[in-house]
Amino acid sequence: MNINKIAVIGGGTMGNGIVHVFALNGFQVTLVELKEEFAAQALKAISSNLDRQIKKGSVTEQEANEALLKISTVVGIENTPNDSDLVIEAVYENKDVKLNIFKTLEHIVKVDAIFASNTSSISITEISAVCRSDNFIGMHFMNPVPVMKLVEIIRGYSTSDETYQSIKNLAEQLGKVPVEVHDYPGFVSNRILMPMINEAIFTLYEGVASAEDIDTVMKLGMNHPMGPLTLADFIGLDVCLAIMEVLYNGFNDPKYRPCPLLKKMVAAKKLGRKSGEGFFKYQQK
């Protein structure tokens, strides 16, 4: 299948990054948001990130300008272009929200279009049950999308070989490295990463070491570019908790039990960088 027209549902950190990458690679992209102001914020973020790439010399000013011209916006899921070849959902990690989005899209977008979710942990098989399950796939980009090379391509129970091959080829067109993953809780990336972060939180919770020292051990001892607690703040503690709960409920295994400290911090709205405070404090822009 030839994929030319893309629609991305949600313009948050992941959504605007996905739009950015597709537009920079010459695709026509429609960003679908709930409100005009959210769409404007996403376009502002894309423009700022393109400016950053110009300064680094990774794109030219002409390439950046051409990319911005490839992007259009609409407000409301019901206004998603019906001739889209691929629709990628990139909203927050809530299964019911995602199910409702795809229930709506099923009656709007042409029948041969591919549906994809950027979910970082929720079952592709469960989401696809409400729509075209053979033409449904997981396309899990990494944050920040314009920088990170990996894309986990998650096959649901009914995902066709044709759909998988189309999305694999598309990821390669974007300059990404696609990795085939089967549909189990957390896929590969978060099944490994989140328990490590959760264990770092337990280590802090039990008073084994300070947050700074835990991160130092992992950076200098394990050669990680970022400590696990700093990374948790970057991802968002609410997101970390949501993924741990998917793992815990999906496997019914106590080794995935979210740390009580993580749950307490999320309840207190100490979510990391985006709230100004998590395991560390941040200056709000």
Backbone bond lengths (Angstrom), bond angles and torsions (degrees), N, CA, C in turn:
res aa  C-N    CA-C-N  psi(-1)  N-CA   C-N-CA  omega(-1)  CA-C   N-CA-C  phi
1 M - - - 1.471 - - 1.523 110.49 -
2 N 1.333 116.14 133.81 1.462 120.70 175.50 1.523 109.47 -82.05
3 I 1.326 115.31 125.60 1.465 120.48 179.79 1.524 108.60 -110.47
4 N 1.302 116.05 114.69 1.468 121.10 -178.51 1.521 112.18 -122.66
5 K 1.325 116.62 -40.90 1.464 120.86 -176.70 1.517 110.29 -105.82
6 I 1.325 115.64 123.84 1.451 122.40 -176.27 1.526 109.48 -114.73
7 A 1.315 116.78 140.46 1.467 121.58 168.51 1.522 107.57 -120.86
8 V 1.318 116.06 134.90 1.464 121.57 179.10 1.525 107.74 -119.02
9 I 1.326 115.95 123.45 1.465 121.34 -179.44 1.521 108.70 -93.47
10 G 1.326 116.51 111.17 1.465 121.22 179.98 1.514 111.79 105.20
11 G 1.336 115.88 127.66 1.465 120.57 -176.11 1.513 113.76 -115.18
12 G 1.331 116.98 25.63 1.461 120.37 176.26 1.517 111.58 -71.32
13 T 1.315 116.54 -160.94 1.462 120.90 -175.41 1.525 112.13 -54.28
14 M 1.319 117.40 -47.87 1.461 120.38 -179.35 1.522 111.16 -74.64
15 G 1.328 116.80 -44.56 1.456 120.32 -177.86 1.508 113.27 -60.44
16 N 1.353 117.29 -47.14 1.471 117.86 -178.85 1.523 111.01 -68.97
17 G 1.344 116.75 -29.35 1.462 119.63 175.74 1.520 112.13 -66.49
18 I 1.335 116.17 -39.41 1.469 120.74 178.22 1.528 110.41 -66.34
19 V 1.336 116.44 -44.61 1.473 120.47 176.56 1.526 110.16 -58.05
20 H 1.309 116.85 -46.44 1.470 124.31 179.56 1.529 110.79 -52.77
21 V 1.324 116.43 -50.79 1.471 121.11 -175.23 1.527 111.18 -67.41
22 F 1.320 117.45 -42.76 1.468 119.21 179.17 1.529 111.22 -64.68
23 A 1.333 116.96 -45.38 1.466 120.37 -178.85 1.526 111.27 -63.36
24 L 1.321 116.58 -39.60 1.458 120.70 -179.58 1.529 111.66 -66.23
25 N 1.330 115.48 -22.45 1.461 120.18 178.64 1.524 112.80 -99.58
26 G 1.339 116.08 17.22 1.458 120.46 169.85 1.510 117.26 90.17
27 F 1.333 118.31 7.26 1.459 120.80 -179.62 1.531 110.95 -88.74
28 Q 1.320 115.58 146.43 1.461 121.00 170.78 1.526 107.83 -77.01
29 V 1.328 117.24 123.96 1.465 120.51 -174.78 1.531 110.24 -127.10
30 T 1.319 114.99 131.51 1.461 120.53 173.10 1.521 108.58 -109.03
31 L 1.312 115.94 123.87 1.463 121.93 176.03 1.524 108.07 -93.44
32 V 1.318 115.96 124.17 1.465 121.89 -179.12 1.523 108.68 -106.43
33 E 1.328 116.15 122.01 1.465 120.92 -179.08 1.527 110.61 -130.68
34 L 1.331 114.82 169.42 1.464 120.68 -179.56 1.524 112.79 -79.99
35 K 1.349 115.91 -31.72 1.454 121.01 -177.38 1.531 110.04 -138.80
36 E 1.314 115.97 154.59 1.461 121.44 177.59 1.526 111.26 -58.76
37 E 1.339 115.83 -40.10 1.468 119.13 -176.90 1.525 111.61 -65.34
38 F 1.346 117.16 -33.90 1.461 120.14 177.64 1.529 110.50 -68.59
39 A 1.328 116.30 -39.80 1.461 120.68 177.48 1.526 110.45 -63.72
40 A 1.343 116.51 -40.94 1.466 120.97 178.85 1.527 111.08 -63.61
41 Q 1.332 116.39 -40.57 1.466 120.36 177.90 1.525 111.09 -62.83
42 A 1.334 116.22 -40.21 1.466 120.53 179.54 1.523 110.92 -64.93
43 L 1.322 116.70 -43.82 1.472 120.19 178.99 1.525 111.15 -63.83
44 K 1.314 116.59 -37.25 1.465 121.15 177.40 1.527 110.41 -63.52
45 A 1.333 116.46 -41.93 1.464 120.90 179.32 1.528 110.78 -65.21
46 I 1.331 116.65 -41.68 1.466 120.67 178.92 1.525 110.23 -62.86
47 S 1.338 116.55 -45.16 1.456 120.88 179.18 1.531 111.46 -60.61
48 S 1.336 116.60 -43.11 1.471 121.00 179.05 1.524 111.24 -63.45
49 N 1.323 116.43 -41.26 1.459 120.28 -179.73 1.525 111.64 -69.14
50 L 1.326 116.55 -34.80 1.468 119.84 174.86 1.521 110.68 -66.34
51 D 1.328 116.72 -40.73 1.467 120.34 176.71 1.531 110.78 -59.92
52 R 1.325 115.87 -38.97 1.472 120.53 178.36 1.537 110.14 -63.63
53 Q 1.327 115.89 -39.33 1.460 119.53 179.11 1.535 111.55 -69.10
54 I 1.332 116.25 -34.34 1.470 119.47 176.47 1.519 110.36 -63.03
55 K 1.327 116.42 -44.31 1.466 121.02 179.99 1.523 111.89 -63.04
56 K 1.328 115.67 -33.88 1.464 120.01 179.13 1.528 112.22 -80.09
57 G 1.326 116.33 -13.17 1.455 120.29 179.69 1.521 114.26 84.35
58 S 1.341 117.22 11.24 1.467 119.29 -178.85 1.528 112.56 -84.48
59 V 1.343 117.15 -20.13 1.464 121.53 171.15 1.527 108.62 -138.11
60 T 1.329 115.74 157.23 1.460 119.98 176.95 1.532 109.21 -90.88
61 E 1.316 115.60 165.28 1.465 119.81 178.36 1.522 110.09 -63.31
62 Q 1.322 116.84 -37.52 1.468 120.54 178.85 1.531 111.04 -64.25
63 E 1.330 116.84 -43.24 1.470 120.55 178.61 1.523 111.05 -61.93
64 A 1.321 116.30 -40.58 1.465 120.78 179.48 1.534 110.47 -64.66
65 N 1.324 116.29 -44.86 1.463 119.95 179.70 1.520 112.08 -63.68
66 E 1.330 115.79 -40.40 1.465 120.00 178.29 1.526 110.87 -65.12
67 A 1.324 116.99 -37.06 1.460 120.86 178.24 1.525 110.79 -62.82
68 L 1.320 116.94 -45.28 1.473 120.49 -179.52 1.527 111.49 -61.33
69 L 1.332 116.69 -33.13 1.465 120.56 179.02 1.525 112.14 -71.08
70 K 1.321 116.81 -18.29 1.467 121.41 -179.75 1.536 112.00 -81.98
71 I 1.341 116.98 -9.45 1.459 121.24 -173.34 1.530 111.42 -102.01
72 S 1.321 115.76 131.26 1.463 120.86 171.76 1.527 107.48 -126.64
73 T 1.320 116.74 163.91 1.464 120.16 -179.52 1.525 110.25 -130.24
74 V 1.335 115.00 149.76 1.468 121.30 170.58 1.521 107.74 -136.71
75 V 1.315 116.37 156.98 1.460 122.06 178.28 1.529 108.51 -110.11
76 G 1.329 116.12 125.45 1.457 121.47 177.97 1.517 113.00 101.54
77 I 1.343 116.28 129.93 1.466 121.88 178.78 1.529 110.80 -56.65
78 E 1.330 115.50 -36.47 1.466 120.04 -177.51 1.529 112.54 -65.20
79 N 1.332 116.77 -14.60 1.466 120.48 179.24 1.531 113.35 -100.73
80 T 1.320 116.39 11.84 1.466 120.29 173.99 1.530 108.68 -58.58
81 P 1.342 118.93 129.81 1.472 120.18 -178.34 1.527 111.91 -55.32
82 N 1.341 115.47 127.55 1.468 118.74 -175.45 1.517 113.14 -73.59
83 D 1.345 117.25 -11.74 1.466 120.07 179.38 1.529 112.20 -98.43
84 S 1.318 117.64 14.47 1.468 120.82 178.04 1.527 109.52 -62.56
85 D 1.342 115.77 139.64 1.470 120.77 176.75 1.531 111.13 -86.84
86 L 1.315 115.28 -27.68 1.458 121.76 -179.68 1.518 108.67 -144.41
87 V 1.323 116.76 131.63 1.467 121.99 174.13 1.519 107.79 -118.30
88 I 1.342 115.75 123.52 1.462 120.91 179.65 1.522 108.73 -112.66
89 E 1.314 115.76 121.67 1.473 121.39 176.00 1.525 109.37 -88.29
90 A 1.338 115.68 129.37 1.468 120.46 -177.80 1.523 110.53 -138.57
91 V 1.331 116.20 46.54 1.463 120.10 177.27 1.531 108.68 -93.36
92 Y 1.335 116.51 -177.18 1.457 120.44 -175.19 1.538 111.52 -70.00
93 E 1.346 115.46 165.08 1.460 122.16 -171.54 1.528 112.05 -76.64
94 N 1.316 115.09 83.12 1.458 121.52 176.39 1.523 107.54 -141.90
95 K 1.312 116.45 114.63 1.474 120.15 -173.75 1.516 112.47 -60.91
96 D 1.328 118.42 -43.02 1.462 120.76 -177.60 1.524 111.53 -63.03
97 V 1.337 116.33 -39.61 1.466 120.32 177.95 1.521 110.10 -62.62
98 K 1.318 116.49 -45.00 1.465 120.73 -179.34 1.532 111.11 -64.59
99 L 1.332 116.66 -42.04 1.465 120.25 178.03 1.523 111.42 -59.25
100 N 1.325 116.76 -43.99 1.465 120.49 179.83 1.517 112.41 -64.62
101 I 1.326 116.22 -37.35 1.469 120.04 177.69 1.522 110.41 -61.30
102 F 1.325 116.83 -48.11 1.469 119.32 -176.24 1.525 112.45 -74.25
103 K 1.323 118.32 -28.60 1.471 120.44 172.63 1.523 109.70 -60.19
104 T 1.326 115.70 -42.50 1.477 120.67 -179.97 1.526 110.81 -69.33
105 L 1.329 116.34 -46.40 1.472 120.21 -177.62 1.524 112.50 -61.71
106 E 1.332 116.26 -33.01 1.466 120.51 -176.82 1.523 112.17 -56.23
107 H 1.337 116.65 -31.11 1.473 121.15 -177.38 1.531 112.62 -96.75
108 I 1.343 116.78 2.84 1.458 120.28 -176.31 1.526 112.16 -113.66
109 V 1.323 116.62 -46.86 1.468 121.73 -170.90 1.524 110.86 -89.34
110 K 1.320 116.41 144.39 1.473 121.97 -177.01 1.531 111.57 -50.03
111 V 1.333 115.15 148.84 1.467 120.76 -167.40 1.524 114.06 -68.02
112 D 1.331 118.23 -22.84 1.465 119.09 -178.15 1.530 112.78 -94.80
113 A 1.321 117.67 3.36 1.471 120.43 178.34 1.527 109.76 -71.17
114 I 1.330 114.86 152.39 1.454 121.26 176.48 1.523 108.99 -93.49
115 F 1.330 116.01 136.42 1.458 122.18 173.09 1.530 108.36 -104.73
116 A 1.332 115.93 138.25 1.467 120.61 178.72 1.520 109.49 -137.02
117 S 1.316 115.08 150.07 1.470 120.58 174.26 1.515 108.82 -119.87
118 N 1.324 115.23 139.48 1.461 121.61 175.48 1.529 111.02 -91.29
119 T 1.325 117.27 16.11 1.467 119.94 179.92 1.524 111.27 -52.03
120 S 1.329 115.13 143.48 1.460 119.84 -179.38 1.522 112.73 -96.21
121 S 1.347 117.47 -2.33 1.469 117.79 -177.99 1.521 114.79 -161.21
122 I 1.324 119.22 -23.22 1.467 121.88 -172.42 1.531 110.64 -75.14
123 S 1.318 116.48 143.68 1.460 122.13 -175.53 1.528 112.88 -58.20
124 I 1.327 115.08 123.17 1.465 121.60 175.03 1.522 109.89 -65.67
125 T 1.319 117.34 -38.01 1.463 121.72 179.45 1.522 111.03 -61.25
126 E 1.341 117.10 -43.12 1.466 120.65 -179.74 1.522 111.48 -66.68
127 I 1.332 117.03 -43.07 1.475 119.31 -179.41 1.522 110.46 -65.85
128 S 1.329 116.78 -40.47 1.470 120.67 -174.92 1.521 112.85 -72.45
129 A 1.336 117.61 -12.00 1.467 120.62 -178.14 1.525 112.39 -64.04
130 V 1.347 117.72 -20.01 1.468 120.43 -177.12 1.525 112.57 -94.67
131 C 1.332 116.75 1.70 1.465 118.35 -177.31 1.526 110.19 -149.56
132 R 1.324 116.58 -147.26 1.462 123.22 -174.79 1.527 110.66 -77.22
133 S 1.314 117.45 85.76 1.462 120.80 -170.90 1.524 113.63 -64.78
134 D 1.338 117.99 -29.68 1.464 119.68 178.91 1.532 111.79 -73.24
135 N 1.332 115.45 -28.87 1.472 121.05 179.66 1.528 111.18 -103.14
136 F 1.309 116.58 33.02 1.472 121.74 -177.60 1.520 108.72 -124.35
137 I 1.350 115.08 140.73 1.461 119.41 -175.25 1.536 109.71 -154.80
138 G 1.296 116.51 158.55 1.456 120.60 172.11 1.520 109.85 -94.10
139 M 1.321 115.61 134.83 1.462 121.31 178.06 1.523 106.49 -130.19
140 H 1.335 115.84 84.60 1.461 121.66 -171.30 1.528 109.93 -93.27
141 F 1.333 114.99 100.10 1.460 121.74 175.69 1.523 109.33 -79.11
142 M 1.325 115.74 159.13 1.455 121.31 177.52 1.530 109.92 -103.49
143 N 1.311 116.52 152.96 1.466 122.66 -178.10 1.537 110.85 -98.24
144 P 1.350 118.60 131.49 1.473 129.22 -0.92 1.530 111.59 -80.20
145 V 1.320 115.70 133.06 1.465 121.99 -172.90 1.529 113.52 -57.56
146 P 1.354 120.29 -42.71 1.462 118.88 -178.77 1.536 114.05 -65.40
147 V 1.334 116.61 -17.96 1.475 121.01 -174.67 1.522 112.51 -102.37
148 M 1.315 116.54 -43.67 1.463 121.06 -171.91 1.529 111.45 -78.00
149 K 1.322 115.94 134.63 1.465 121.71 -173.14 1.526 114.14 -83.22
150 L 1.320 116.97 -27.68 1.467 120.21 -171.77 1.522 113.07 -75.94
151 V 1.333 115.34 139.87 1.464 122.07 165.07 1.523 106.95 -132.52
152 E 1.334 116.39 117.73 1.467 119.94 171.93 1.523 107.79 -78.43
153 I 1.327 115.88 124.67 1.459 120.26 177.09 1.523 107.27 -106.62
154 I 1.326 115.42 110.97 1.460 120.29 -171.28 1.520 110.83 -102.32
155 R 1.312 114.70 122.28 1.458 120.89 178.85 1.522 109.54 -88.69
156 G 1.330 116.81 121.10 1.451 120.65 170.91 1.521 109.92 -72.97
157 Y 1.315 116.34 175.72 1.464 120.35 -177.49 1.525 111.94 -57.90
158 S 1.342 116.57 -36.14 1.470 120.55 -174.27 1.522 114.11 -107.47
159 T 1.342 117.96 3.95 1.469 120.33 -178.71 1.520 110.54 -58.11
160 S 1.333 116.70 128.13 1.469 120.28 -178.39 1.519 111.27 -76.75
161 D 1.322 115.19 157.12 1.473 120.35 176.40 1.525 110.55 -62.37
162 E 1.326 116.23 -36.05 1.469 120.45 -179.85 1.530 110.72 -63.82
163 T 1.341 116.13 -43.43 1.465 120.13 178.17 1.519 110.52 -62.87
164 Y 1.319 116.86 -45.96 1.464 120.47 179.09 1.527 110.75 -58.57
165 Q 1.326 117.26 -46.99 1.463 120.03 -176.67 1.525 111.60 -65.28
166 S 1.335 116.45 -38.25 1.473 120.23 178.67 1.527 110.78 -61.71
167 I 1.334 117.20 -43.40 1.461 120.84 -177.58 1.528 110.89 -74.75
168 K 1.307 117.86 -35.09 1.463 121.03 175.13 1.528 110.03 -60.49
169 N 1.334 116.34 -48.21 1.468 120.70 179.34 1.523 111.13 -62.35
170 L 1.333 115.70 -39.37 1.463 120.42 179.99 1.523 110.77 -63.43
171 A 1.325 117.26 -44.78 1.464 120.88 179.01 1.523 110.70 -58.87
172 E 1.314 116.46 -40.03 1.470 120.53 178.29 1.528 110.92 -66.37
173 Q 1.332 117.34 -36.46 1.465 120.68 175.46 1.528 111.39 -60.34
174 L 1.318 116.14 -32.04 1.468 121.32 -179.98 1.531 112.12 -79.92
175 G 1.321 116.89 -2.00 1.463 120.42 -177.55 1.511 112.83 81.31
176 K 1.336 116.27 17.82 1.462 121.05 -179.77 1.529 110.54 -96.33
177 V 1.325 114.96 166.67 1.462 121.56 175.20 1.525 107.25 -108.39
178 P 1.343 117.66 107.07 1.463 119.87 -179.55 1.523 111.39 -83.13
179 V 1.332 115.89 139.24 1.461 122.18 175.90 1.522 108.12 -124.95
180 E 1.328 116.40 125.37 1.463 120.96 -179.84 1.528 110.12 -76.32
181 V 1.327 115.70 129.67 1.463 121.91 -178.16 1.528 108.12 -134.45
182 H 1.323 116.27 140.14 1.461 119.86 175.92 1.529 109.73 -91.74
183 D 1.313 114.85 159.42 1.463 121.64 -166.33 1.524 112.78 -82.63
184 Y 1.329 115.23 92.54 1.463 122.85 172.11 1.523 107.57 -133.82
185 P 1.333 118.42 155.77 1.475 120.72 -174.17 1.527 113.24 -51.16
186 G 1.333 114.98 127.93 1.463 120.69 177.81 1.503 114.75 81.50
187 F 1.367 116.67 -6.80 1.463 121.68 -178.25 1.536 109.83 55.60
188 V 1.328 119.36 -131.30 1.472 120.33 175.23 1.525 110.26 -101.98
189 S 1.334 115.73 -51.78 1.468 120.53 -171.15 1.521 112.01 -57.34
190 N 1.324 117.04 -54.03 1.464 119.10 -174.28 1.520 113.58 -83.71
191 R 1.321 116.92 -18.38 1.463 118.61 173.64 1.534 110.54 -66.80
192 I 1.326 116.24 -29.71 1.465 121.11 179.08 1.525 111.36 -94.14
193 L 1.354 116.21 -45.33 1.461 120.50 -174.41 1.526 113.02 -68.30
194 M 1.330 117.26 -48.05 1.465 119.21 -172.01 1.526 113.94 -66.06
195 P 1.328 120.03 -40.59 1.467 118.25 174.39 1.534 112.85 -61.35
196 M 1.344 116.97 -32.52 1.469 119.22 176.09 1.530 110.42 -65.34
197 I 1.331 116.39 -45.66 1.459 120.67 177.33 1.531 110.23 -62.17
198 N 1.321 116.28 -44.20 1.466 120.98 179.94 1.533 110.91 -60.85
199 E 1.338 117.22 -38.67 1.461 120.72 178.92 1.526 111.09 -68.68
200 A 1.339 116.79 -35.66 1.463 120.39 175.18 1.533 110.30 -62.65
201 I 1.346 116.34 -38.08 1.465 120.56 178.61 1.528 109.93 -67.98
202 F 1.331 116.64 -41.34 1.471 119.95 175.23 1.534 110.73 -59.85
203 T 1.331 116.46 -39.20 1.472 121.08 179.92 1.525 110.73 -62.31
204 L 1.333 116.19 -39.49 1.462 120.78 174.97 1.526 110.74 -69.44
205 Y 1.314 117.01 -45.13 1.474 124.40 -178.87 1.533 111.21 -57.01
206 E 1.323 116.00 -38.04 1.466 120.99 -177.61 1.526 112.92 -87.27
207 G 1.337 116.71 1.77 1.452 121.01 175.45 1.523 114.84 74.11
208 V 1.316 117.07 22.80 1.465 120.68 -179.38 1.531 110.67 -68.49
209 A 1.321 117.34 -38.16 1.465 122.22 179.40 1.522 108.57 -162.12
210 S 1.321 115.78 166.35 1.466 120.82 177.69 1.526 110.40 -74.78
211 A 1.327 115.94 164.16 1.461 120.55 178.06 1.524 110.84 -58.08
212 E 1.337 116.52 -44.32 1.466 120.94 -179.62 1.531 111.04 -61.19
213 D 1.335 116.00 -42.00 1.462 119.12 -176.69 1.528 112.07 -73.76
214 I 1.315 117.23 -34.72 1.468 120.10 175.70 1.526 109.74 -60.83
215 D 1.325 116.48 -45.95 1.463 120.08 178.89 1.526 111.49 -64.98
216 T 1.327 117.32 -38.49 1.469 120.74 179.85 1.525 111.04 -63.03
217 V 1.336 116.75 -41.78 1.474 120.45 178.48 1.523 110.74 -58.96
218 M 1.321 116.41 -44.40 1.466 119.63 -176.82 1.526 112.20 -73.55
219 K 1.325 117.11 -33.28 1.469 119.77 178.45 1.522 111.68 -73.04
220 L 1.322 116.67 -48.89 1.466 119.79 -174.90 1.523 112.80 -86.91
221 G 1.330 116.34 -30.82 1.463 119.13 -178.59 1.511 113.84 -86.96
222 M 1.333 117.39 -32.66 1.470 121.89 -176.90 1.529 112.55 -112.98
223 N 1.339 115.92 0.49 1.470 122.08 178.01 1.532 112.92 63.01
224 H 1.344 116.41 30.70 1.464 119.45 175.00 1.532 108.42 -78.25
225 P 1.333 118.10 137.86 1.465 119.57 -179.85 1.517 113.58 -67.69
226 M 1.331 116.15 -22.90 1.469 121.54 -178.43 1.525 107.87 -142.00
227 G 1.338 117.05 137.19 1.454 120.09 177.78 1.517 111.61 -65.92
228 P 1.338 119.08 154.65 1.461 121.62 -175.85 1.524 114.54 -63.57
229 L 1.337 118.00 -31.64 1.461 119.78 179.87 1.526 111.04 -77.12
230 T 1.327 116.90 -36.77 1.470 120.40 173.02 1.520 109.90 -64.29
231 L 1.329 116.42 -40.48 1.465 120.71 178.66 1.519 110.74 -64.60
232 A 1.324 117.20 -40.54 1.468 120.33 177.51 1.527 110.56 -60.37
233 D 1.338 116.70 -42.59 1.467 120.53 176.55 1.521 111.34 -61.72
234 F 1.318 116.50 -38.45 1.471 121.70 -179.72 1.533 110.50 -66.82
235 I 1.320 116.55 -43.98 1.469 121.28 -179.75 1.526 110.69 -68.57
236 G 1.327 116.46 -40.19 1.463 122.94 -173.61 1.514 108.79 111.32
237 L 1.332 117.06 122.53 1.460 119.81 -175.86 1.520 112.15 -66.50
238 D 1.320 117.13 -28.45 1.476 119.83 175.70 1.522 110.95 -66.14
239 V 1.335 116.17 -37.91 1.467 120.68 177.92 1.526 109.84 -67.71
240 C 1.336 116.34 -43.74 1.473 120.56 178.07 1.523 110.63 -58.32
241 L 1.334 116.63 -44.36 1.460 120.74 -179.59 1.529 110.76 -64.52
242 A 1.329 116.57 -43.44 1.471 120.10 -179.51 1.531 110.62 -60.13
243 I 1.328 116.86 -41.58 1.467 120.02 -179.36 1.529 110.66 -69.43
244 M 1.341 117.17 -41.49 1.458 119.50 177.44 1.529 111.09 -60.93
245 E 1.310 117.03 -37.10 1.469 119.87 179.18 1.523 111.38 -68.85
246 V 1.336 116.88 -35.67 1.477 120.29 174.45 1.531 109.78 -62.42
247 L 1.326 117.19 -44.39 1.468 121.20 178.64 1.536 110.81 -63.59
248 Y 1.327 115.61 -46.26 1.464 120.87 -177.60 1.532 111.27 -62.08
249 N 1.332 115.85 -46.49 1.465 120.29 -179.25 1.524 112.00 -74.20
250 G 1.334 115.94 -33.70 1.466 119.68 -176.70 1.516 113.65 -71.90
251 F 1.331 116.73 -35.69 1.467 120.31 -177.82 1.533 113.09 -102.37
252 N 1.341 116.86 -13.33 1.473 121.02 -174.77 1.527 111.25 50.23
253 D 1.317 114.49 43.02 1.466 120.68 -176.36 1.530 108.19 -122.21
254 P 1.357 118.27 124.30 1.468 120.12 -176.34 1.525 114.13 -63.75
255 K 1.336 118.11 -14.41 1.471 118.19 179.23 1.529 111.65 -67.37
256 Y 1.339 117.13 -15.69 1.463 121.12 178.28 1.530 112.57 -99.12
257 R 1.326 117.25 13.11 1.475 120.25 -178.95 1.526 110.22 -63.26
258 P 1.351 118.15 123.91 1.472 119.22 178.42 1.521 111.36 -62.76
259 C 1.310 116.62 139.51 1.461 121.23 178.76 1.536 110.11 -61.38
260 P 1.324 118.47 136.20 1.473 120.35 177.55 1.528 113.03 -56.32
261 L 1.331 117.48 -31.98 1.471 119.92 178.72 1.517 110.73 -65.21
262 L 1.325 117.19 -39.68 1.461 121.07 178.09 1.526 110.17 -62.01
263 K 1.318 117.08 -45.34 1.463 121.38 179.52 1.530 111.33 -63.11
264 K 1.330 115.78 -40.23 1.464 120.77 -179.56 1.527 111.34 -65.68
265 M 1.340 116.61 -41.68 1.466 120.28 -179.08 1.523 111.40 -67.25
266 V 1.316 116.85 -38.38 1.469 119.94 177.48 1.529 109.98 -65.33
267 A 1.330 116.86 -41.14 1.465 120.47 177.62 1.523 111.50 -61.80
268 A 1.338 116.33 -32.67 1.468 121.83 179.50 1.527 112.35 -85.18
269 K 1.345 117.24 3.66 1.469 123.32 179.76 1.532 112.60 64.90
270 K 1.326 116.78 24.64 1.468 121.59 173.36 1.521 106.32 -92.15
271 L 1.320 115.61 85.72 1.465 121.38 -166.51 1.519 113.75 -100.39
272 G 1.335 118.43 -0.11 1.459 120.20 -178.29 1.509 111.53 109.24
273 R 1.306 115.96 -148.58 1.470 121.45 -175.29 1.521 112.68 -55.29
274 K 1.332 116.31 -42.19 1.463 118.75 -173.02 1.523 112.97 -67.95
275 S 1.335 117.51 -22.07 1.466 120.39 177.68 1.523 112.53 -103.62
276 G 1.344 116.08 -4.46 1.461 120.13 179.61 1.513 114.00 92.34
277 E 1.315 117.23 -10.62 1.465 120.64 179.52 1.517 110.91 -156.33
278 G 1.329 114.83 135.15 1.457 122.36 172.53 1.516 105.79 -144.85
279 F 1.310 116.40 -116.63 1.468 119.46 172.54 1.531 110.44 -74.89
280 F 1.327 115.24 -20.58 1.459 122.03 175.94 1.532 107.77 -131.93
281 K 1.316 116.99 167.26 1.457 121.86 179.26 1.518 109.76 -103.28
282 Y 1.335 115.51 146.74 1.457 122.29 -175.94 1.513 110.02 -133.81
283 Q 1.316 115.86 146.52 1.454 120.68 175.21 1.523 108.26 -79.19
284 Q 1.308 116.76 127.08 1.441 122.07 177.55 1.511 110.20 -76.34
285 K 1.346 115.78 133.43 1.465 120.39 179.57 1.517 110.32 -81.72
